[in-house]
Amino acid sequence: MSITTCKTCFQDTHWSWTEAFDKFGFYDGDGLVMTEHVAQALRKKRYTVTTEPWGCHNVVVTSIVSKKGRALIPARSNLGYDDPLDYLPKRIIKLLDDAFPEDGKVQP
């Protein structure tokens, strides 16, 4: 899990990039929500990424589109509930694993 120090409470928060695809991720939005950081990592590689609020306080990645215009989140996936490791292309998983390594520090 990646580690980010909360700017409010100064505590280290351990999190996984997969939480950005989970309706209940980041303690159902009550924790340090890092969805935009995950989206930015993809945008830096020229993917088009959409994030949307889900419920009253959580934000989820709802769309990833390749440079060629191909949707990378299959329509058959139960968005917000299915494990992104089961439906995302391997190259996206690798990109996010590399961007948010196990025990890697991520600035808020």
MDAnalysis code that builds the backbone (N, CA, C; Angstrom):
import MDAnalysis as mda
import numpy as np

u = mda.Universe.empty(324, n_residues=108, atom_resindex=np.repeat(np.arange(108), 3), trajectory=True)
u.add_TopologyAttr("name", ["N", "CA", "C"] * 108)
u.add_TopologyAttr("resid", np.arange(1, 109))
u.add_TopologyAttr("resname", ["MET", "SER", "ILE", "THR", "THR", "CYS", "LYS", "THR", "CYS", "PHE", "GLN", "ASP", "THR", "HIS", "TRP", "SER", "TRP", "THR", "GLU", "ALA", "PHE", "ASP", "LYS", "PHE", "GLY", "PHE", "TYR", "ASP", "GLY", "ASP", "GLY", "LEU", "VAL", "MET", "THR", "GLU", "HIS", "VAL", "ALA", "GLN", "ALA", "LEU", "ARG", "LYS", "LYS", "ARG", "TYR", "THR", "VAL", "THR", "THR", "GLU", "PRO", "TRP", "GLY", "CYS", "HIS", "ASN", "VAL", "VAL", "VAL", "THR", "SER", "ILE", "VAL", "SER", "LYS", "LYS", "GLY", "ARG", "ALA", "LEU", "ILE", "PRO", "ALA", "ARG", "SER", "ASN", "LEU", "GLY", "TYR", "ASP", "ASP", "PRO", "LEU", "ASP", "TYR", "LEU", "PRO", "LYS", "ARG", "ILE", "ILE", "LYS", "LEU", "LEU", "ASP", "ASP", "ALA", "PHE", "PRO", "GLU", "ASP", "GLY", "LYS", "VAL", "GLN", "PRO"])
u.atoms.positions = np.array([
    [0.844, -1.186, 0.000],
    [0.000, 0.000, 0.000],
    [0.882, 1.240, 0.000],
    [0.424, 2.247, -0.688],
    [1.141, 3.519, -0.695],
    [0.894, 4.235, 0.622],
    [1.753, 5.184, 0.924],
    [1.649, 5.921, 2.179],
    [1.593, 7.410, 1.869],
    [0.601, 8.088, 2.454],
    [0.480, 9.533, 2.318],
    [0.256, 10.109, 3.705],
    [0.970, 11.185, 4.018],
    [0.772, 11.860, 5.301],
    [-0.340, 12.883, 5.137],
    [-1.365, 12.749, 5.944],
    [-2.523, 13.651, 5.902],
    [-2.101, 15.059, 6.311],
    [-2.478, 16.051, 5.512],
    [-2.134, 17.447, 5.813],
    [-2.934, 17.998, 6.986],
    [-4.023, 17.339, 7.336],
    [-4.864, 17.808, 8.433],
    [-4.432, 17.220, 9.772],
    [-4.284, 15.884, 9.815],
    [-3.991, 15.226, 11.091],
    [-2.528, 14.794, 11.218],
    [-1.763, 14.905, 10.128],
    [-0.338, 14.563, 10.092],
    [-0.058, 13.082, 10.360],
    [-1.069, 12.240, 10.197],
    [-0.900, 10.795, 10.353],
    [-0.637, 10.166, 8.991],
    [0.176, 9.128, 8.975],
    [0.386, 8.386, 7.735],
    [-0.855, 7.552, 7.437],
    [-1.299, 7.636, 6.196],
    [-2.436, 6.865, 5.734],
    [-1.944, 5.875, 4.697],
    [-2.269, 4.602, 4.871],
    [-1.912, 3.553, 3.917],
    [-3.111, 3.326, 3.003],
    [-2.863, 3.309, 1.712],
    [-3.955, 3.160, 0.756],
    [-3.462, 2.475, -0.510],
    [-4.408, 1.987, -1.277],
    [-4.110, 1.325, -2.545],
    [-4.813, 2.065, -3.679],
    [-4.183, 2.103, -4.838],
    [-4.799, 2.783, -5.983],
    [-6.126, 2.144, -6.363],
    [-6.332, 0.879, -6.028],
    [-7.587, 0.212, -6.370],
    [-8.788, 0.864, -5.676],
    [-8.539, 1.560, -4.576],
    [-9.625, 2.235, -3.858],
    [-10.257, 3.349, -4.686],
    [-9.524, 3.870, -5.660],
    [-10.058, 4.932, -6.523],
    [-11.155, 4.403, -7.445],
    [-11.305, 3.087, -7.527],
    [-12.320, 2.456, -8.363],
    [-13.429, 1.828, -7.518],
    [-13.366, 2.004, -6.218],
    [-14.251, 1.339, -5.268],
    [-15.183, 2.354, -4.620],
    [-16.487, 2.124, -4.741],
    [-17.466, 3.033, -4.140],
    [-17.219, 3.195, -2.639],
    [-16.688, 2.153, -2.013],
    [-16.440, 2.198, -0.573],
    [-14.961, 2.434, -0.246],
    [-14.170, 2.799, -1.256],
    [-12.746, 3.027, -1.057],
    [-12.465, 4.224, -0.163],
    [-11.249, 4.282, 0.315],
    [-10.805, 5.373, 1.190],
    [-11.763, 5.552, 2.372],
    [-12.062, 4.413, 2.991],
    [-12.984, 4.395, 4.149],
    [-14.319, 5.027, 3.777],
    [-14.822, 4.614, 2.616],
    [-16.099, 5.111, 2.090],
    [-16.081, 6.634, 1.939],
    [-14.895, 7.164, 1.635],
    [-14.766, 8.603, 1.433],
    [-14.521, 9.392, 2.706],
    [-14.505, 8.706, 3.846],
    [-14.264, 9.393, 5.122],
    [-12.781, 9.560, 5.417],
    [-11.934, 8.880, 4.639],
    [-10.492, 8.977, 4.830],
    [-9.891, 9.981, 3.860],
    [-8.607, 9.886, 3.698],
    [-7.869, 10.718, 2.752],
    [-8.143, 10.163, 1.355],
    [-8.945, 10.849, 0.562],
    [-9.364, 10.371, -0.751],
    [-8.307, 10.765, -1.784],
    [-7.712, 9.750, -2.426],
    [-6.608, 9.966, -3.370],
    [-7.005, 9.671, -4.814],
    [-8.278, 9.663, -5.102],
    [-8.768, 9.341, -6.442],
    [-8.166, 10.252, -7.502],
    [-8.098, 11.532, -7.254],
    [-7.551, 12.456, -8.253],
    [-6.073, 12.203, -8.505],
    [-5.342, 11.751, -7.519],
    [-3.934, 11.393, -7.720],
    [-3.806, 10.212, -8.677],
    [-4.699, 9.244, -8.512],
    [-4.706, 8.083, -9.404],
    [-5.062, 8.540, -10.818],
    [-6.073, 9.376, -10.934],
    [-6.473, 9.890, -12.246],
    [-5.332, 10.672, -12.900],
    [-4.619, 11.470, -12.122],
    [-3.509, 12.261, -12.671],
    [-2.376, 11.377, -13.186],
    [-2.111, 10.276, -12.506],
    [-1.069, 9.352, -12.969],
    [-1.420, 8.820, -14.353],
    [-2.691, 8.561, -14.589],
    [-3.135, 8.092, -15.899],
    [-3.115, 9.224, -16.929],
    [-3.540, 10.395, -16.519],
    [-3.546, 11.546, -17.434],
    [-2.140, 11.908, -17.895],
    [-1.157, 11.751, -17.019],
    [0.237, 12.028, -17.406],
    [0.697, 11.125, -18.545],
    [0.073, 9.960, -18.656],
    [0.394, 9.019, -19.737],
    [-0.584, 9.183, -20.906],
    [-1.300, 10.281, -20.903],
    [-2.190, 10.692, -21.994],
    [-3.471, 9.873, -22.125],
    [-3.923, 9.308, -21.010],
    [-5.247, 8.695, -20.988],
    [-6.244, 9.770, -20.583],
    [-7.451, 9.662, -21.090],
    [-8.526, 10.558, -20.670],
    [-9.261, 9.863, -19.532],
    [-9.336, 10.543, -18.396],
    [-9.903, 9.926, -17.192],
    [-11.029, 10.804, -16.656],
    [-12.128, 10.147, -16.294],
    [-13.254, 10.837, -15.671],
    [-13.414, 10.305, -14.254],
    [-13.578, 11.228, -13.314],
    [-13.897, 10.854, -11.932],
    [-15.224, 11.512, -11.588],
    [-15.984, 10.840, -10.740],
    [-17.293, 11.371, -10.354],
    [-17.545, 11.116, -8.877],
    [-18.236, 12.058, -8.218],
    [-18.651, 11.810, -6.837],
    [-19.676, 10.680, -6.796],
    [-19.506, 9.795, -5.828],
    [-20.466, 8.711, -5.602],
    [-20.939, 8.839, -4.172],
    [-22.218, 9.000, -4.001],
    [-22.731, 9.226, -2.663],
    [-22.395, 10.650, -2.245],
    [-22.397, 10.866, -0.973],
    [-22.202, 12.242, -0.507],
    [-20.749, 12.632, -0.301],
    [-19.806, 11.664, -0.324],
    [-18.440, 12.075, -0.013],
    [-17.334, 11.290, -0.695],
    [-17.641, 10.309, -1.507],
    [-16.565, 9.559, -2.157],
    [-16.484, 9.921, -3.632],
    [-15.312, 9.733, -4.223],
    [-15.068, 10.014, -5.638],
    [-14.463, 8.759, -6.252],
    [-14.972, 8.365, -7.429],
    [-14.571, 7.123, -8.070],
    [-14.169, 7.401, -9.516],
    [-13.153, 6.676, -10.008],
    [-12.807, 6.724, -11.428],
    [-13.924, 5.995, -12.172],
    [-14.561, 6.682, -13.124],
    [-15.681, 6.079, -13.851],
    [-15.366, 5.802, -15.316],
    [-14.263, 6.365, -15.817],
    [-13.930, 6.157, -17.219],
    [-12.443, 6.363, -17.454],
    [-11.867, 5.470, -18.264],
    [-10.500, 5.626, -18.763],
    [-10.588, 5.362, -20.259],
    [-10.116, 6.324, -21.039],
    [-10.152, 6.181, -22.495],
    [-8.722, 6.270, -23.012],
    [-8.363, 5.332, -23.888],
    [-7.009, 5.293, -24.442],
    [-6.790, 6.456, -25.406],
    [-5.549, 6.630, -25.798],
    [-5.192, 7.673, -26.762],
    [-5.906, 7.468, -28.093],
    [-6.256, 6.231, -28.369],
    [-6.954, 5.900, -29.623],
    [-8.472, 5.947, -29.479],
    [-8.951, 6.359, -28.308],
    [-10.389, 6.512, -28.101],
    [-11.119, 5.272, -27.621],
    [-10.385, 4.271, -27.195],
    [-10.996, 3.025, -26.722],
    [-11.269, 3.080, -25.223],
    [-12.505, 2.752, -24.825],
    [-12.865, 2.696, -23.407],
    [-12.157, 1.513, -22.760],
    [-11.478, 1.754, -21.638],
    [-10.699, 0.707, -20.982],
    [-11.377, 0.109, -19.759],
    [-12.514, 0.665, -19.367],
    [-13.328, 0.044, -18.324],
    [-14.508, -0.591, -19.055],
    [-14.552, -1.927, -19.091],
    [-15.606, -2.603, -19.851],
    [-17.005, -2.266, -19.339],
    [-17.929, -2.156, -20.265],
    [-19.324, -1.854, -19.918],
    [-19.924, -2.926, -19.014],
    [-19.422, -4.156, -19.121],
    [-19.961, -5.265, -18.320],
    [-19.531, -5.203, -16.849],
    [-18.537, -4.370, -16.537],
    [-18.069, -4.315, -15.143],
    [-19.103, -3.588, -14.283],
    [-19.211, -4.034, -13.055],
    [-20.110, -3.400, -12.097],
    [-19.309, -2.298, -11.413],
    [-19.277, -1.148, -12.064],
    [-18.442, -0.024, -11.649],
    [-18.677, 0.344, -10.190],
    [-17.585, 0.510, -9.475],
    [-17.654, 0.867, -8.063],
    [-17.680, -0.334, -7.132],
    [-17.942, -1.506, -7.691],
    [-18.072, -2.713, -6.874],
    [-17.097, -3.817, -7.293],
    [-16.906, -4.013, -8.605],
    [-15.975, -5.037, -9.078],
    [-14.535, -4.618, -8.800],
    [-13.674, -5.601, -8.627],
    [-12.250, -5.366, -8.402],
    [-11.600, -4.921, -9.716],
    [-10.974, -3.739, -9.744],
    [-10.358, -3.266, -10.989],
    [-9.249, -4.180, -11.500],
    [-8.675, -4.999, -10.632],
    [-7.660, -5.950, -11.070],
    [-8.270, -7.029, -11.970],
    [-9.581, -7.190, -11.906],
    [-10.271, -8.175, -12.728],
    [-10.679, -7.639, -14.099],
    [-10.763, -6.308, -14.266],
    [-11.254, -5.785, -15.545],
    [-10.344, -4.786, -16.253],
    [-9.411, -4.185, -15.552],
    [-8.521, -3.234, -16.218],
    [-7.461, -3.973, -17.039],
    [-7.046, -3.381, -18.164],
    [-5.957, -3.986, -18.946],
    [-4.679, -4.069, -18.108],
    [-3.891, -5.088, -18.378],
    [-2.652, -5.309, -17.620],
    [-1.722, -4.100, -17.680],
    [-1.678, -3.390, -18.807],
    [-0.791, -2.226, -18.916],
    [-1.220, -1.097, -17.967],
    [-2.527, -0.963, -17.723],
    [-3.023, 0.054, -16.788],
    [-2.685, -0.363, -15.360],
    [-2.864, -1.623, -15.050],
    [-2.528, -2.132, -13.716],
    [-1.044, -1.921, -13.443],
    [-0.192, -2.252, -14.410],
    [1.250, -2.054, -14.238],
    [1.592, -0.583, -14.056],
    [0.988, 0.271, -14.874],
    [1.232, 1.714, -14.763],
    [0.898, 2.198, -13.347],
    [-0.252, 1.778, -12.835],
    [-0.674, 2.230, -11.503],
    [0.137, 1.568, -10.393],
    [0.505, 0.302, -10.567],
    [1.388, -0.345, -9.587],
    [2.726, 0.392, -9.512],
    [3.255, 0.798, -10.668],
    [4.532, 1.523, -10.701],
    [4.401, 2.924, -10.106],
    [3.281, 3.578, -10.375],
    [3.073, 4.947, -9.877],
    [2.829, 4.982, -8.370],
    [2.218, 3.914, -7.854],
    [1.855, 3.861, -6.430],
    [2.381, 2.560, -5.824],
    [3.708, 2.482, -5.641],
    [4.320, 1.224, -5.184],
    [4.002, 0.904, -3.735],
    [4.167, -0.364, -3.440],
    [4.036, -0.858, -2.074],
    [4.991, -0.062, -1.166],
    [4.487, 0.510, -0.118],
    [5.252, 1.306, 0.844],
    [5.890, 2.553, 0.244],
    [5.432, 2.972, -0.948],
    [5.942, 4.201, -1.547],
    [5.246, 5.416, -0.977],
    [6.004, 6.479, -0.773],
    [5.426, 7.732, -0.254],
    [4.808, 8.503, -1.415],
    [3.576, 8.993, -1.219],
    [2.878, 9.783, -2.208],
    [2.499, 11.107, -1.545],
    [2.867, 12.193, -2.190],
    [2.544, 13.515, -1.645],
    [1.064, 13.826, -1.872],
    [0.383, 14.377, -0.876],
    [-1.042, 14.729, -1.041],
    [-1.220, 15.925, -1.969],
])
